[in-house]
């Protein structure tokens, strides 16, 4: 019985750890110039450019990452 509880606990912790690791936002977004939202689902600029090819949109750095770094740099400077 204790082994089962231990196993369930280990599985739960590893599942939560994996979820937290995958929560990192994607670096590249498509801005279609029409809607107010960005499609942020690309890890590389190459992936983003391939998806935007022929659509008239453009690739941009995810603002969540860009502004997050700016806040971190500003806090470090103070």
DRENDO-1510 file (C-alpha; in Angstrom, 1 decimal, always signed):
<recs>
REC; n; res; u; v; w
REC; 1; UNK; +0.0; +0.0; +0.0 .
REC; 2; UNK; +2.8; +2.4; +0.9 .
REC; 3; UNK; +4.5; +1.6; -2.4 .
REC; 4; UNK; +1.3; +2.6; -4.4 .
REC; 5; UNK; +1.0; +5.9; -2.5 .
REC; 6; UNK; +4.7; +6.6; -3.2 .
REC; 7; UNK; +4.3; +5.7; -6.9 .
REC; 8; UNK; +1.2; +7.9; -7.3 .
REC; 9; UNK; +3.0; +10.8; -5.5 .
REC; 10; UNK; +6.1; +10.5; -7.8 .
REC; 11; UNK; +3.9; +10.4; -10.9 .
REC; 12; UNK; +2.0; +13.4; -9.8 .
REC; 13; UNK; +5.1; +15.4; -9.0 .
REC; 14; UNK; +6.7; +14.5; -12.4 .
REC; 15; UNK; +3.5; +15.5; -14.3 .
REC; 16; UNK; +3.4; +18.8; -12.6 .
REC; 17; UNK; +7.1; +19.5; -13.2 .
REC; 18; UNK; +6.6; +18.6; -16.9 .
REC; 19; UNK; +3.6; +21.0; -17.1 .
REC; 20; UNK; +5.6; +23.8; -15.6 .
REC; 21; UNK; +8.5; +23.3; -18.0 .
REC; 22; UNK; +6.2; +23.4; -21.0 .
REC; 23; UNK; +4.5; +26.6; -19.9 .
REC; 24; UNK; +7.3; +28.7; -21.3 .
REC; 25; UNK; +5.8; +31.0; -24.0 .
REC; 26; UNK; +6.9; +30.6; -27.6 .
REC; 27; UNK; +9.5; +33.1; -28.9 .
REC; 28; UNK; +8.0; +34.0; -32.3 .
REC; 29; UNK; +4.5; +35.3; -33.2 .
REC; 30; UNK; +2.7; +36.0; -36.4 .
REC; 31; UNK; +1.2; +39.5; -36.7 .
REC; 32; UNK; -1.3; +39.4; -39.6 .
REC; 33; UNK; -1.8; +43.2; -39.5 .
REC; 34; UNK; -5.6; +42.7; -39.5 .
REC; 35; UNK; -6.6; +41.4; -36.1 .
REC; 36; UNK; -5.5; +42.7; -32.7 .
REC; 37; UNK; -4.1; +39.3; -31.6 .
REC; 38; UNK; -0.8; +37.6; -32.3 .
REC; 39; UNK; -0.4; +33.9; -33.1 .
REC; 40; UNK; +2.5; +32.9; -30.9 .
REC; 41; UNK; +3.3; +29.3; -31.5 .
REC; 42; UNK; +6.7; +29.2; -33.0 .
REC; 43; UNK; +10.1; +28.3; -31.4 .
REC; 44; UNK; +12.2; +29.5; -34.3 .
REC; 45; UNK; +12.1; +32.4; -36.7 .
REC; 46; UNK; +12.4; +29.9; -39.6 .
REC; 47; UNK; +9.2; +28.2; -38.5 .
REC; 48; UNK; +7.4; +31.5; -38.2 .
REC; 49; UNK; +8.5; +32.7; -41.6 .
REC; 50; UNK; +7.5; +29.4; -43.2 .
REC; 51; UNK; +4.0; +29.8; -41.8 .
REC; 52; UNK; +3.6; +33.5; -42.7 .
REC; 53; UNK; +4.9; +33.0; -46.3 .
REC; 54; UNK; +2.4; +34.2; -48.8 .
REC; 55; UNK; -0.1; +35.5; -46.2 .
REC; 56; UNK; +1.0; +39.1; -45.9 .
REC; 57; UNK; +1.8; +38.9; -42.2 .
REC; 58; UNK; +5.1; +39.3; -40.4 .
REC; 59; UNK; +7.0; +37.6; -37.7 .
REC; 60; UNK; +7.7; +39.4; -34.4 .
REC; 61; UNK; +9.2; +38.5; -31.1 .
REC; 62; UNK; +6.6; +37.5; -28.5 .
REC; 63; UNK; +5.8; +40.6; -26.4 .
REC; 64; UNK; +5.6; +38.5; -23.3 .
REC; 65; UNK; +9.3; +37.6; -23.7 .
REC; 66; UNK; +10.4; +41.0; -24.9 .
REC; 67; UNK; +8.8; +43.0; -22.1 .
REC; 68; UNK; +9.7; +40.4; -19.5 .
REC; 69; UNK; +13.4; +40.9; -20.3 .
REC; 70; UNK; +13.0; +44.7; -20.3 .
REC; 71; UNK; +11.5; +44.5; -16.8 .
REC; 72; UNK; +14.3; +42.2; -15.6 .
REC; 73; UNK; +17.0; +44.5; -17.0 .
REC; 74; UNK; +15.3; +47.6; -15.5 .
REC; 75; UNK; +15.1; +45.9; -12.1 .
REC; 76; UNK; +18.7; +44.8; -12.2 .
REC; 77; UNK; +19.8; +48.4; -13.0 .
REC; 78; UNK; +18.2; +49.8; -9.9 .
</recs>
